[in-house]
Amino acid sequence: MYDIHSVRKDFPVLDEVIYLDNGATTQTPVPAVNAMNDYFFKYAANHGRGAHRLARQTTDNYEDARDKVAEFLNTTPESTVLTKNATESINMVALGIQWEAGDHVVTTLVEHHSNFLPWMRLKEKGVEVTIVGSDREGRVNPKDVDAAITDRTKLVSVNHVSNVFGSIRDVEKITQIAQKGGAMVLVDGSQSAGHMPVDIKKIGCDFFATPGHKGLLGPQGTGILCIKDPDALEPTYVGGGTVHAVTTEGYELEPSPSKFEAGTPNIPGVIGLGRAVEYVQEIGVEDIEKHEKELTTDAAKRLSEIEGVEVYGPKDRTVVPFNVEGMNPHDVAMILDETRKICVRSGYHCAMPSVDMLGVEGTVRASFALYNTEEEVDSLIEGVEQITMLA
Ligand SMILES: Cc1ncc(COP(=O)(O)O)c(C=O)c1O
């Protein structure tokens, strides 16, 4: 097990606040910020576009970051496209597949809007969308996915872990079921990558989308889309960086990943992401998972013991969603911040259908990362106990 106190030194803001909003975005460690500073101060140039030394160093370090990400997720650099966030990654799939009227998409009720709206919008093109339900704890039965698949199903798109309930899906099984039915599979790994081991080859999915700024500890403005078969998708954008030959008659696209990365990318962000992923690897994702699980389980158990507090999600949840009876979740979050500098998320978590299913006006969500401590859980529990006395 890693030394949490030395890890915390790499996240100076943790001296100021109790940060339990890791499901939204995580803090970025000093070595990753230093790698970005090095880019700005020592060798900033554009990527893949020059023969001079700074351009070469930039390109090498950018591609090195891609290699690290690909290795960490057990996929190839060629299939690892660097994007600005998970939302962009998912939209690239929705916009890149050649849809025909009557094609069919299967998704679930318990998705983030970013894995929901892109499919809803396809209805304008005559694509049918089936939304598979879940139980009250946010669990989706793979058999229900199976039952929803038709011979027109082109894509099944599900999250790996729900951001509202912290429920984990059996994405390997869902992938097998969908591919057997002739469909492709997109896994939204926004809440899994960096929090638990993710092996894209083992999952076998066609597309895997994740932000760089959550469990992977990279900076905001970074995301990843892993594409098994680059021919399955048209690039969303074309332009500089995506082509190797252009005439007045036409153009020839570069192979993947270049054909999917038009224009100047977020070079410092990607370099920071590469270093952040290395940082996660140095600590060990299995140990991170174990640590976060301990905090999550403990926080959920202790919160559920407080009278007037309802905790949602299954027993093996990865985040802790809850409500205090008689209190608006935003008020709970504000009081936790004002009284104890505890940062938690409140509201609909960009997943209105999921929260609506609970019949509440939002939830409070505490979500943990590798740097959180038992003392911070203690403070959360004491803070919520005090709030219940106000309610
Ligand atoms: C499950 C899930 N999918 C997609 C997203 C969107 O991620 P991003 O903001 O990087 O686009 C999030 C963010 O919270 C998420 O939790």
The ligand as a Gaussian input file, in Angstrom:
#p B3LYP/6-31G(d) Opt

LIG

0 1
 C      -20.266000       8.636000     -16.690000
 C      -19.806000       9.929000     -17.309000
 N      -19.818000      10.067000     -18.642000
 C      -19.414000      11.190000     -19.252000
 C      -18.959000      12.260000     -18.515000
 C      -18.512000      13.504000     -19.227000
 O      -17.127000      13.696000     -19.062000
 P      -16.440000      15.016000     -19.632000
 O      -16.881000      16.132000     -18.773000
 O      -14.975000      14.745000     -19.567000
 O      -16.885000      15.189000     -21.023000
 C      -18.922000      12.175000     -17.118000
 C      -18.507000      13.321000     -16.293000
 O      -18.864000      13.450000     -15.148000
 C      -19.348000      10.978000     -16.506000
 O      -19.338000      10.829000     -15.174000

